[in-house]
């Protein structure tokens, strides 16, 4: 059941991303990156069993950020892609700060506060790993994408720069994020499972999103029609 839900969620996410670009153009992609930077870091607090391994949610939302930055890099160049990376980073940083301040307020009812504390109490550690991993892996992704584009130009090579830049940067991202976020919180064997599963899922996400980057590239946003 989890596997079917995951595939459905992936298709919904990438289709929604394409529609956001169709109707709102570059600004829509910037907004998507900001929104999913937050969503991914909430979803990652939930672990699931996925094809017999322990995995976290959030990989689809996070993977869609890489799709969005690759699409921006392809259509608008390095300058706009770097701007997108900064937007995601600042959005996540602001989200973490605001939620930590929110937890300091004395609640009138304890039930909701306790639930928020459980979720967002994990966020600082997860966010620390995510912030470090995000900025390093995203910078690598946009520069690697542009390097491959310059050396293998042409639409037929788009799949190569999308897959290779994402696969490489996501390996760095996973190697940084998983130990910071989960070592000590889970048994070591579970952390290893999370690392392996997370990276394999990210590779699968990159494969799934490849047709969508061609779709996005072929679009003319409403704002420019």
C-alpha positions in Angstrom: 0.0 0.0 0.0 2.8 2.4 0.9 4.4 1.8 -2.5 1.2 2.6 -4.4 0.6 5.7 -2.4 4.2 6.8 -2.9 4.0 6.5 -6.7 0.7 8.3 -6.7 2.1 11.1 -4.6 5.2 11.4 -6.9 3.0 11.7 -10.0 0.7 14.3 -8.3 3.8 16.3 -7.2 5.5 16.5 -10.5 2.3 17.1 -12.4 1.5 19.9 -10.0 5.0 21.4 -10.5 4.5 21.4 -14.3 1.1 23.2 -13.9 2.5 25.7 -11.5 5.2 26.5 -14.1 2.6 26.6 -16.9 0.4 29.2 -15.1 3.0 31.2 -13.0 6.3 30.7 -14.8 9.6 31.4 -13.1 7.9 33.0 -10.0 5.8 29.8 -9.7 9.0 27.7 -9.6 10.5 30.0 -6.9 7.3 29.6 -4.8 7.4 25.8 -5.3 10.9 25.6 -4.0 10.1 27.7 -1.0 7.0 25.7 -0.2 8.5 22.2 -0.6 11.6 23.1 1.4 9.2 23.4 4.3 7.0 20.4 3.4 9.9 18.0 3.0 11.3 18.9 6.4 7.9 18.2 8.1 7.3 14.9 6.1 10.8 13.6 6.9 9.8 13.2 10.6 7.6 10.3 9.6 9.2 6.9 8.9 7.5 4.2 6.8 8.3 0.8 5.5 9.0 1.0 1.8 9.8 -2.2 -0.2 10.8 -3.9 3.0 13.2 -1.1 4.1 12.8 1.7 6.6 12.4 5.0 4.8 11.3 8.6 5.5 8.7 10.6 3.8 9.8 13.9 2.2 11.9 12.5 -0.6 9.3 13.3 -3.2 8.9 16.9 -2.1 12.6 17.3 -1.7 13.3 15.7 -5.1 10.8 18.0 -6.7 13.0 20.9 -5.5 15.9 19.5 -7.6 13.6 19.1 -10.6 12.5 22.7 -10.2 16.1 24.0 -9.9 17.2 21.9 -12.9 14.3 23.3 -14.9 15.2 26.8 -14.0 18.9 26.1 -14.8 17.9 24.7 -18.2 15.5 27.5 -19.2 16.8 30.5 -17.4 20.5 29.9 -16.7 22.8 29.7 -13.7 22.0 33.1 -12.2 18.3 32.3 -11.7 19.1 28.8 -10.5 21.4 30.2 -7.8 18.6 32.6 -6.8 16.3 29.6 -6.5 18.7 27.8 -4.2 18.9 30.9 -1.9 15.1 31.2 -1.8 14.8 27.6 -0.6 17.5 28.0 2.0 16.0 31.2 3.4 12.5 29.7 3.5 13.7 26.7 5.5 15.7 28.9 7.9 12.8 31.2 8.5 10.4 28.3 9.0 12.7 26.8 11.6 13.1 30.0 13.5 9.4 30.9 13.5 8.3 27.5 14.7 10.9 27.4 17.5 9.6 30.7 18.8 6.0 29.5 18.5 6.8 26.6 20.8 7.9 29.0 23.5 4.4 30.5 23.9 2.5 29.1 26.9 -0.5 27.2 25.4 -4.1 27.5 26.6 -4.6 23.8 25.7 -1.8 21.3 26.0 -3.0 18.7 23.5 -2.2 20.6 20.3 1.0 22.1 21.8 2.2 18.7 22.8 1.6 17.4 19.2 3.4 20.4 17.8 6.3 19.9 20.2 6.7 16.3 19.2 6.9 17.3 15.5 8.8 20.5 15.6 11.0 19.5 18.5 12.7 17.2 16.0 12.9 19.9 13.4 16.0 21.8 14.7 18.2 18.8 14.3 16.6 17.7 11.1 16.7 21.3 9.8 20.4 21.7 10.7 21.2 18.6 8.6 18.9 19.8 5.9 20.3 23.3 5.8 23.9 22.1 5.5 23.0 19.3 3.0 20.6 21.5 1.0 23.0 24.4 0.4 25.9 22.2 -0.5 24.0 19.7 -2.7 22.0 22.4 -4.5 25.1 24.5 -5.3 26.7 21.3 -6.6 23.6 20.4 -8.6 23.2 23.8 -10.4 26.9 24.1 -11.2 27.2 20.4 -12.3 24.0 20.8 -14.5 25.5 23.9 -16.2 28.8 22.2 -16.7 27.2 19.2 -18.3 25.0 21.5 -20.4 28.0 23.4 -21.8 29.8 20.1 -22.7 26.8 18.1 -23.9 24.4 20.7 -25.4 21.1 19.8 -27.0 17.7 18.8 -25.9 18.5 15.1 -26.4 21.1 15.3 -23.6 18.7 16.9 -21.2 18.1 13.6 -19.5 21.8 13.2 -19.0 22.4 16.5 -17.2 19.2 16.1 -15.2 20.0 12.5 -14.0 23.7 12.9 -13.5 23.6 16.2 -11.7 20.7 15.1 -9.5 22.2 11.6 -8.7 25.6 13.1 -7.7 24.2 16.0 -5.7 21.7 13.8 -3.9 24.4 11.4 -2.9 26.2 14.3 -1.2 22.9 15.5 0.3 22.1 12.1 1.8 25.6 11.5 3.1 25.4 14.9 5.0 21.8 14.9 6.1 21.1 11.3 7.4 23.9 11.2 10.0 23.2 14.7 11.3 19.4 14.1 11.5 19.2 10.5 12.7 22.4 9.2 14.4 21.6 8.8 18.0 17.8 9.2 17.4 17.6 5.7 15.9 19.6 2.5 16.1 22.6 2.4 13.8 21.1 -0.3 11.6 18.0 1.8 11.1 20.1 4.8 10.2 21.9 2.7 7.6 18.6 1.5 6.2 17.4 5.1 6.0 20.6 6.1 4.2 20.4 3.4 1.6 16.6 3.7 1.1 16.7 7.5 1.0 19.4 7.5 -1.7 17.7 4.8 -3.8 14.4 6.6 -3.5 16.1 9.8 -4.6 17.5 8.0 -7.7 14.1 6.6 -8.4 12.6 10.1 -8.1 15.2 11.4 -10.6 14.2 8.7 -13.1 10.5 9.5 -12.6 10.9 13.2 -13.0 12.9 13.1 -16.2 9.9 13.1 -18.5 8.5 16.1 -16.5 11.6 18.2 -17.1 11.1 17.7 -20.9 7.5 18.7 -20.4 8.4 21.8 -18.5 11.0 22.7 -21.1 8.5 22.5 -23.9 6.0 24.8 -22.1 5.5 28.5 -22.7 4.3 30.0 -19.4 1.0 32.0 -19.5 2.9 35.0 -18.3 4.9 35.1 -21.6 2.1 34.1 -24.0 
